[in-house]
Amino acid sequence: MDWIKIIHILCVMGWMTSIFAVPRALIYWKRDFSATGRQGPLGDLTYRLYRFSAGLGIIAVLTGLWMGWQVWHFVPWIHLKLTLVVLLAVHYVWTGVLVGRAKRGLFTQSET
């Protein structure tokens, strides 16, 4: 059980880091694209970071559900936690939409 918890914590930390790093990388990508007129290595880095973090998110959610089922039998507070996870997943999907647009050269969001 301790190994599952360790894997869960590490994957949650990695997923959370990317959830908030990818939007910032999109801003730098937009600036680079405006200056050079091409995608460049920053775009590739942003896309790879987004894609890599999907695996971390899936592992974090699966191990979290497994621990919730095995240990706590889904006590009432777990519903609040799962709601927050769903909100983060929605944010992650929206960030994916922005990454997809940026890959096509469409930067529609402002920097502020």
N, C-alpha and C positions, 0 to 999 in steps of 0.2 A: 504494500500500500504506500510506503514511503517513496518508492521509485515513481509511482504514478503521480504523487503529489509534486515531486521535484520536476518531473517532465511537464506537468501542468503549469507550475509557476514559471519555469523558463520559457515555455511557449507563450504564456500570457504576456510576459515582459517583452518578448520579441514582437508579438503581434501589436501590442499597445505602442511600442516604439515606432513601428512602421505606420500605424494608423495616423499618427500625428506627424511623422517625418515626410510621408509622401506628399501631402498638400504643400508643405514648405518647399520640397524639391520641385513641385510643379511651378512654383513662383520663379525659382531660379531657372528652370527649363524655359519658361516663357521669356524671361529676360535674355537668355542665351539665344533663343530662336529669333527674337526681335533684332538682336545685334548681328547675327550671322545669316539668318534666312534659311538655316538647315537644322535638322534634328540634333546632330552632334552627340557626343558621349554622355552628356547629362540626361538627355532623353532616354537613352538606353539604360542608364543607371536607375532612373526613376521607374521605368517599366519593370526592370528586373527586381527591384525592391518590392514593388507592389505584388508581382507574381510570386516571389519567394514567401512573402508574408501570408499568402493565402493558405499555404500548408501549415504554417504555425497556428493560424486561427482555427483551422479544422482540428488539429491535434489538441489545441487548448479547449475547444468546445467539447470534443469527444471525451477527453480525460475528465473534464469538469462534470459532465453528465454522468460518467461512470462513477466518480467519487460521490456525487450527490445521491445516486441510486444505492450504492453499496454502503455508504457510511451514514448518511443523514436521512435516508428514506424520504427525501424531498420535504424537509421541514418547511413551515410557512415562509420563512424569510428567503428561501431559495427562489421563490417566485419573483421577488424584487430583483435579486441578482440576475436571474435569467432575462428579466425585462431590460436591464441595463446592457446585457450581452447582446440582445436583439437590437437595441439602439446603436451600439457600436458596430454591429454587422451591417445595419442600414447605412451608417456613415462610411463604412468600408466599401460597400457596393457603389455608393454615390461617388466616392473617390475614384473607383474603377471606371465609372462613366467619364469623369474628367480626364483620367489618364488615357482612355480610348480616344477622346476628342483631341487631346494634345498630340497623340501619336499621328493623327491625321492632319495636324497643323492647325487645329481650331482651338485657340485659347480664348474662350468667351468670358471667363471669370476675371474680375479685377484683382489687383494685388492687395487691396485694402479690405 
